[in-house]
Amino acid sequence: MKDKNSFFIRGFAQSAILTFMSRISGFIRDIFIAAFLGAGIFSDIFFIAFKLPNLFRRITAEGALTSAVVPIYSKLKEQKSKLLADKFLRSLIFRLAILLCFIVIIFQIIMPFVVYFLAPGFSNNNVIMNQIIVMTRITIFFMPLVSIVALLGVATNVSGKFWALSFTPIILNSCLIISCFFISEDLIIKSLPLAIGTVLAGFFQLVFMIVIIKNFNFMEVEKINNKKDILKDQNEIKFYLKKTWNKFLPAAFGGGILQINLLVDTILASLLGFGSISFLYFADRIAQLPLGIIGIALGSVLLTSLSKSNASKDKKSFSNDLITSFTIGLFFSIPTAVVFINFSDLFIRVLFERGEFTSLETTQTSYALIAYSFGIPAFIILKSCQPAFFAEGNTKTPLYVGIILLTLNVFLSILFMYYWRHAGIALATSISSWIGVIIYLLLLIKGGKILKSGNNQLNRHLSFNSLVVYFFKIFMVSLIMLAIMKLFFHILLIYQINEILSISVIVFFGLLTYVLTTFILGYIPQQLLNFYISKFKKAK
């Protein structure tokens, strides 16, 4: 039990640290894009062109593809043999590569129709539409590359090397940062270097993962001379390949519901005119910081850990990992949401307001950030709910929930954008995500994955009612933290301290207040606390 808990926490720590580094590099990337393109039509063109391949990146590397493959790969490795598991993965990669190349060709042919779907609000401007079509025809080549990278990441993650796949976004961000320096007014399409940089990033990511796989021998294949064994393996692999494809499509919709909702946001934002897509993008980038660092890290590690527990039929370990994931998610997400809601304008101004990005863009983007911030805890909790179903091979439940949430998001977006424009679209995504959390928690309680209060001493704090209590406990501590941050902010404002220094000071003292208060009150998730205490003792 100790080893399995250690695997989960160690994997979370690896993934979270590397994801934090990738998000920092992502912020630097967005700062450069904002400075070179601003938040208007030029940035809108790239963000629309980047939306489709980026959707596939998030569904594959962070969602449905790995959700469908990890449980099967883990089961083969645990119950059969590593050799058979690696053969299955190689066969899947080969078939997926062929399929995706065919899909890319189809997209090249129908790209005008795809772009009209992605940005219906720009359909009356032929020049802009043609530029988006050209850009998307380039960026779409990123799709097969990143999908293969995600499958290679299955082997590294199940082997406990979560850092490898978590590092690949840093490669993408670095390529896009370098590409910014090639942006010029002389180009017919100003953001063209970013599209080329996206494809190059996919190629470099693939090379990196292949090198890691070979160096650590994660997919070493031995030669088998016995023809009967070869035929038996082939038949077994075909069975599991069919099983994977049957689970992938429901998982793609159910597990990628947040990303699909964000795609809907982009489509509807195009109807509001130039700039709205960029406002939502830059706000989403900040709101996605905790989701990327905590949510994605929890989701990917939790799926692997739960799949191992399910394969070995260890229900107690399954429950323990789920409990740990919820508590860690709430611990990090609530204070983050409180800070972003109250200091949205300051964060946007410090991060992006320079060059082509003006104070007007800052104000509009901050509205969207406030709306997205209300949903930050929900975004992260959803990432922990879904693996509980995926690990057991249940992709239908997330599919049904996903359909409900997508329908709700579209309805609320159309309603709210009438009153609050792009901020209303962001608010609809947050509200629909919270409703999704409620649905998932009720299903988990009903299915016995979250035991009711009193059934088990270990699980008593994860009953539905206790989760609400824990939520409010963390929320109250977050308000104390906010009060300290506001105090320091006003003091620094009186003395007219530089905003970059100001934000550093208030974040430092806010974080210090939060950690000390939660430690004194005993609100820090015990598993996480024990892990870092043990690390500290070993270091001594």
C-alpha positions in Angstrom: 0.0 0.0 0.0 2.8 2.3 0.9 4.5 1.7 -2.4 1.4 2.4 -4.4 0.7 5.6 -2.5 4.3 6.6 -3.1 3.9 5.9 -6.8 0.9 8.2 -7.0 2.4 11.1 -5.0 5.8 10.7 -6.7 4.2 10.7 -10.1 2.1 13.7 -9.2 5.2 15.6 -8.0 7.2 14.7 -11.2 4.3 15.7 -13.5 3.4 18.8 -11.5 6.9 20.2 -11.5 7.5 19.6 -15.2 4.0 20.9 -16.0 4.7 24.0 -13.9 7.9 24.6 -16.0 5.9 24.1 -19.2 3.3 26.6 -18.1 5.9 29.2 -17.2 7.4 28.7 -20.7 3.8 28.9 -22.0 3.4 32.3 -20.3 6.6 33.5 -21.8 5.4 32.3 -25.1 2.1 34.2 -24.7 3.9 37.3 -23.6 5.9 37.3 -26.8 2.8 36.6 -28.9 0.9 39.4 -27.2 3.8 41.8 -27.7 4.3 41.0 -31.4 0.7 40.5 -32.4 -1.5 42.2 -29.7 -5.0 41.0 -29.1 -6.8 41.7 -32.4 -7.2 40.3 -35.8 -3.5 39.1 -36.3 -3.6 37.1 -33.1 -7.1 35.9 -33.8 -5.9 34.3 -37.1 -3.2 32.3 -35.4 -5.4 31.2 -32.4 -8.1 29.9 -34.8 -5.5 28.1 -36.8 -3.9 26.7 -33.7 -7.3 25.7 -32.1 -7.8 22.5 -34.1 -4.4 20.8 -33.7 -4.2 22.1 -30.1 -7.6 20.5 -29.4 -6.1 17.2 -30.6 -3.1 17.8 -28.4 -5.2 18.2 -25.3 -7.5 15.3 -26.1 -4.6 12.9 -26.9 -1.7 14.0 -24.6 -3.9 15.1 -21.8 -7.1 13.1 -22.3 -9.1 10.6 -24.3 -6.4 8.7 -26.2 -4.3 8.0 -23.1 -7.5 7.4 -21.1 -8.4 4.6 -23.5 -4.9 3.1 -23.8 -3.4 3.3 -20.3 -5.8 0.9 -18.6 -5.3 -1.7 -21.4 -1.5 -1.3 -21.5 -1.3 -1.5 -17.7 -3.5 -4.6 -17.7 -1.3 -6.3 -20.3 1.8 -5.4 -18.4 0.5 -6.5 -15.0 -1.4 -9.6 -16.0 0.3 -10.8 -19.2 3.8 -9.6 -20.0 5.7 -6.4 -20.7 6.6 -7.8 -24.1 3.0 -8.2 -25.2 2.1 -4.8 -23.8 4.9 -3.2 -25.8 3.8 -5.0 -29.0 0.3 -3.8 -28.5 1.5 -0.2 -28.1 3.7 -0.4 -31.2 0.9 -1.9 -33.3 -1.5 0.9 -32.1 1.0 3.6 -32.9 1.6 2.3 -36.4 -2.2 2.1 -37.2 -2.9 5.5 -35.6 -0.1 7.1 -37.7 -1.6 5.8 -40.9 -5.1 6.9 -39.9 -4.0 10.4 -38.9 -2.1 10.9 -42.1 -5.3 10.0 -44.0 -7.3 12.4 -41.8 -4.7 15.2 -42.5 -5.2 14.7 -46.2 -9.0 14.9 -45.8 -8.6 18.1 -43.8 -6.5 19.7 -46.5 -9.3 19.1 -49.0 -12.1 20.3 -46.8 -10.2 23.0 -44.9 -12.4 25.9 -46.1 -15.5 24.3 -44.6 -13.6 23.5 -41.4 -12.5 27.1 -41.0 -16.0 28.4 -41.7 -17.2 26.1 -38.8 -14.4 27.3 -36.5 -14.9 31.0 -37.2 -18.3 31.7 -38.7 -18.2 35.3 -37.6 -15.4 36.0 -40.1 -17.1 34.4 -43.1 -17.9 37.8 -44.7 -14.2 38.7 -44.9 -12.6 36.7 -47.6 -9.0 38.0 -47.0 -9.1 37.0 -43.4 -10.7 33.6 -44.1 -8.1 32.7 -46.7 -5.3 33.6 -44.3 -6.9 31.4 -41.6 -7.3 28.5 -44.1 -3.6 28.7 -45.1 -2.5 28.8 -41.5 -4.7 25.9 -40.5 -3.5 23.8 -43.4 0.0 24.2 -42.0 -0.8 23.7 -38.3 -2.8 20.6 -38.9 0.4 18.6 -39.5 1.0 19.0 -35.7 -1.9 16.7 -35.1 -0.4 13.3 -36.0 2.9 14.2 -34.5 1.6 15.1 -31.1 -0.8 12.1 -31.1 2.1 9.7 -31.6 4.0 11.5 -28.9 1.1 11.0 -26.5 1.1 7.2 -27.2 4.8 7.0 -26.6 4.1 8.8 -23.3 1.9 5.9 -22.2 5.0 3.7 -22.0 7.0 6.3 -20.0 4.1 7.1 -17.6 3.2 3.5 -16.8 7.0 3.0 -16.1 6.9 5.8 -13.6 8.8 8.4 -15.7 6.0 11.0 -15.8 8.5 13.8 -16.4 9.2 12.8 -20.1 5.8 13.5 -21.5 5.3 16.5 -19.2 8.5 18.0 -20.7 7.2 18.0 -24.3 5.1 21.1 -24.1 8.2 23.0 -23.2 9.6 22.1 -26.6 6.4 23.5 -28.2 6.6 26.7 -26.2 10.3 27.2 -27.0 9.7 26.8 -30.8 6.8 29.3 -30.7 8.9 31.8 -28.7 11.7 31.6 -31.3 9.2 31.9 -34.1 8.0 35.2 -32.8 11.3 36.8 -33.8 10.5 36.0 -37.4 7.2 37.8 -37.3 7.3 40.8 -39.7 5.0 43.4 -41.2 6.4 42.4 -44.6 4.8 39.0 -44.5 1.4 38.6 -46.2 0.3 36.6 -43.2 1.9 38.2 -40.2 1.6 35.2 -37.9 2.9 32.6 -40.5 6.1 31.9 -38.5 4.0 30.7 -35.6 2.3 28.1 -37.8 5.6 26.8 -39.1 7.0 26.8 -35.6 4.1 24.7 -34.4 4.8 21.9 -36.9 8.6 22.0 -36.1 7.7 21.6 -32.4 5.7 18.5 -33.1 8.7 17.0 -35.0 11.2 17.8 -32.2 8.8 16.4 -29.6 8.6 13.1 -31.4 12.4 12.9 -31.7 12.7 13.7 -28.0 10.3 10.9 -27.0 11.9 8.4 -29.3 15.3 9.1 -27.7 13.8 8.7 -24.2 12.1 5.4 -25.1 15.4 4.0 -26.5 17.6 5.2 -23.7 15.4 3.7 -21.0 14.4 0.6 -23.0 10.7 1.3 -22.3 9.6 -0.6 -25.4 12.3 -3.2 -26.0 11.0 -6.0 -28.2 12.5 -9.5 -28.0 12.5 -11.9 -30.9 10.3 -14.9 -30.6 11.0 -17.8 -32.9 8.0 -19.9 -32.0 5.4 -19.3 -34.7 2.5 -20.4 -32.4 3.5 -17.8 -29.8 3.7 -15.1 -32.6 0.2 -16.1 -33.9 -1.2 -16.1 -30.4 0.2 -12.7 -29.7 -1.1 -11.2 -32.9 -4.6 -12.5 -32.2 -4.5 -11.1 -28.7 -3.2 -7.7 -29.9 -6.0 -7.5 -32.5 -8.5 -8.1 -29.7 -7.1 -5.3 -27.5 -6.7 -3.0 -30.5 -10.4 -3.4 -31.2 -11.2 -2.8 -27.6 -9.1 0.4 -27.6 -10.9 1.9 -30.6 -14.3 1.0 -29.1 -13.4 3.0 -26.0 -11.6 5.9 -27.6 -14.5 7.7 -29.2 -16.6 7.9 -26.1 -13.5 8.8 -24.1 -12.7 11.5 -26.7 -16.0 13.2 -26.2 -16.5 12.6 -22.4 -12.9 13.2 -21.4 -12.3 16.1 -23.7 -15.5 18.0 -22.8 -13.7 21.0 -21.3 -11.6 21.3 -24.5 -14.7 20.9 -26.7 -16.4 23.6 -24.6 -13.4 25.9 -25.2 -13.7 25.2 -28.9 -17.4 26.2 -28.7 -16.3 29.4 -26.9 -14.0 30.2 -29.9 -16.7 29.6 -32.4 -19.2 31.8 -30.6 -16.6 34.5 -29.9 -16.0 34.9 -33.6 -19.5 36.2 -33.8 -18.6 39.1 -31.5 -16.0 40.6 -33.8 -12.3 40.9 -33.9 -10.4 40.6 -30.6 -12.9 38.5 -28.7 -11.2 35.2 -29.5 -7.9 36.6 -28.3 -9.5 38.0 -25.1 -10.7 34.5 -24.3 -7.4 32.9 -25.3 -5.2 35.0 -23.0 -7.7 34.7 -20.1 -7.9 31.0 -20.6 -4.1 30.7 -20.6 -3.9 32.2 -17.1 -7.0 30.2 -15.8 -5.4 27.0 -17.3 -2.3 27.5 -15.1 -3.7 25.6 -12.1 -5.5 23.1 -14.4 -2.2 22.4 -16.2 0.0 22.2 -13.1 -2.5 20.4 -10.8 -5.4 19.1 -12.9 -3.5 17.5 -15.7 -0.8 16.2 -13.4 -3.5 14.6 -11.1 -5.5 13.3 -14.1 -2.6 11.6 -15.9 -1.0 10.1 -12.7 -4.4 9.2 -11.3 -5.4 7.3 -14.4 -2.2 5.3 -14.4 -2.4 4.6 -10.7 -6.1 3.7 -10.8 -5.5 1.5 -13.8 -2.8 -0.4 -11.9 -5.2 -0.8 -8.9 -8.0 -1.9 -11.1 -5.8 -4.4 -12.9 -4.7 -5.9 -9.6 -8.3 -5.6 -8.2 -7.1 -3.5 -5.3 -10.2 -1.5 -4.4 -8.7 0.0 -1.2 -5.8 1.5 -3.2 -8.3 2.7 -5.9 -10.3 4.6 -3.2 -7.2 6.0 -1.5 -5.8 7.5 -4.7 -9.2 9.0 -5.6 -9.4 10.6 -2.1 -5.9 12.0 -2.4 -6.6 13.5 -5.8 -9.7 15.3 -4.7 -8.1 16.8 -1.6 -5.0 18.0 -3.5 -7.2 19.5 -6.2 -9.3 21.5 -3.8 -6.3 22.5 -1.8 -4.6 24.2 -4.8 -7.6 25.4 -6.9 -9.7 27.4 -4.5 -7.0 29.9 -3.4 -6.0 30.3 -7.0 -9.5 31.1 -8.1 -9.9 33.6 -5.3 -6.6 35.4 -6.3 -7.4 35.5 -10.0 -10.9 36.9 -9.4 -9.6 39.7 -7.2 -6.4 40.6 -9.1 -7.4 39.7 -12.7 -6.6 43.2 -14.0 -3.2 43.3 -12.4 -2.1 39.9 -13.7 -3.2 40.6 -17.2 -1.5 44.0 -17.2 1.8 42.7 -15.8 1.9 39.7 -18.1 0.7 41.0 -21.4 0.3 44.8 -21.6 3.2 45.8 -23.8 3.9 46.3 -27.5 0.7 45.7 -29.5 -1.3 44.7 -26.3 -2.9 47.9 -24.9 -4.8 48.8 -21.8 -8.1 48.3 -23.7 -7.1 44.6 -24.3 -6.1 44.3 -20.6 -9.6 45.4 -19.4 -11.5 43.1 -21.8 -9.2 40.1 -21.1 -9.6 40.6 -17.3 -13.4 40.3 -17.6 -12.9 36.9 -19.3 -10.4 35.8 -16.6 -12.8 36.6 -13.8 -15.5 34.5 -15.5 -13.1 31.6 -16.1 -11.7 31.8 -12.6 -15.1 30.9 -11.0 -14.7 27.5 -12.7 -11.1 26.7 -11.8 -11.9 24.3 -9.0 -14.5 22.6 -11.2 -12.0 22.3 -14.1 -9.5 20.5 -11.8 -12.1 18.3 -10.0 -13.4 17.1 -13.4 -9.9 15.9 -14.3 -10.0 13.7 -11.2 -13.5 12.4 -11.6 -13.2 11.1 -15.1 -10.2 8.7 -14.5 -12.3 6.8 -11.9 -14.5 5.6 -14.8 -11.8 5.4 -17.5 -9.6 3.1 -15.3 -12.4 0.6 -15.2 -12.9 0.8 -19.0 -16.1 2.7 -18.5 -16.1 5.4 -21.2 -19.9 5.6 -21.7 -20.6 7.4 -18.5 -18.2 10.3 -19.2 -19.7 10.4 -22.8 -23.3 10.8 -21.5 -22.2 13.5 -19.0 -20.2 15.2 -21.7 -23.2 15.5 -24.0 -25.2 17.0 -21.1 -22.5 19.5 -20.3 -21.9 20.5 -24.0 -25.6 21.1 -24.6 -25.8 23.2 -21.4 -22.6 25.2 -22.3 -23.9 26.1 -25.7 -27.3 27.2 -24.3 -25.7 29.3 -21.5 -23.1 30.8 -23.8 -25.7 32.0 -26.3 -27.7 33.4 -23.4 -24.9 35.1 -21.5 -23.0 36.5 -24.5 -26.1 38.6 -25.2 -25.5 40.4 -21.8 -21.8 40.1 -21.2 -20.3 39.3 -24.6 -17.1 37.3 -24.5 -17.1 37.2 -20.6 -20.5 35.6 -20.8 -19.1 32.8 -22.9 -16.4 32.2 -20.3 -18.9 32.3 -17.5 -21.1 29.6 -19.2 -18.1 27.3 -19.4 -17.5 27.7 -15.7 -21.1 27.1 -14.7 -21.5 24.0 -16.9 -18.3 22.6 -15.4 -19.6 23.0 -11.9 -22.8 21.2 -12.8 -20.6 18.5 -14.3 -18.7 18.1 -11.0 -22.0 17.7 -9.1 -23.2 15.0 -11.5 -19.9 13.1 -11.3 -19.7 13.2 -7.5 -23.2 11.9 -7.2 -22.4 9.0 -9.6 -19.1 8.2 -7.7 -21.0 8.1 -4.4 -23.8 5.9 -5.9 -21.2 3.6 -7.5 -19.3 3.1 -4.2 -16.1 4.7 -5.4 -16.6 7.4 -2.8 -17.9 5.8 0.4 -20.6 7.4 2.4 -19.7 9.0 5.7 -19.2 6.4 8.5 -18.7 3.4 6.1 -14.9 3.6 6.4 -12.6 5.5 8.7 -10.2 6.3 5.9 -12.9 7.6 3.6 -15.2 9.5 6.0 -13.8 12.8 4.8 -14.7 12.2 1.2 -18.4 11.8 1.5 -20.3 14.3 -0.5 -21.2 16.4 2.6 -17.7 16.3 3.9 -16.3 17.5 0.5 -18.6 20.5 0.8 -17.3 21.2 4.3 -13.7 20.9 3.2 -14.4 23.2 0.3 -15.6 25.9 2.7 -12.7 25.4 5.1 -10.3 26.0 2.3 -12.4 28.9 1.0 -12.3 30.6 4.4 -8.5 30.2 4.6 -8.3 31.6 1.1 -10.2 34.7 2.2 -7.6 35.2 5.0 -4.9 35.0 2.4 -6.8 37.4 0.2 -7.0 40.0 3.1 -3.2 39.9 3.6 -2.6 40.2 -0.2 -5.0 43.2 -0.4 -3.3 44.9 2.6 0.2 44.6 1.0 -1.2 45.7 -2.4 -2.6 48.9 -1.0 0.6 49.6 0.9 2.7 49.1 -2.2 0.2 51.3 -4.2 0.6 54.2 -1.7 4.4 54.1 -2.2 3.9 53.6 -6.0 6.0 50.5 -6.2 6.6 48.9 -9.6 3.8 46.5 -10.6 6.0 43.6 -11.3 7.6 43.9 -7.9 4.2 44.4 -6.3 2.7 41.3 -7.8 5.8 39.3 -6.7 5.4 40.7 -3.1 1.7 40.0 -2.7 2.0 36.5 -4.2 4.8 35.7 -1.9 3.0 36.9 1.3 -0.3 35.4 0.1 1.3 32.0 -0.5 3.2 32.2 2.9 -0.1 33.0 4.7 -2.0 30.2 3.0 0.6 27.5 3.6 1.2 28.5 7.3 -2.6 28.7 8.0 -3.5 25.4 6.4 -0.5 23.7 8.1 -1.6 25.0 11.6 -5.2 24.1 11.0 -4.3 20.7 9.5 -5.9 21.3 6.1 -2.9 20.3 4.0 -3.7 16.9 2.3 -1.9 14.4 4.6 -0.5 12.2 1.8 1.1 15.2 0.1 2.5 16.5 3.5 4.0 13.1 4.4 5.6 12.8 1.0 7.5 16.1 1.2 8.4 15.5 4.9 10.0 12.2 4.0 11.9 13.9 1.1 13.1 16.6 3.5 14.3 13.9 6.0 16.2 12.0 3.3 17.8 15.3 2.1 19.1 15.9 5.7 
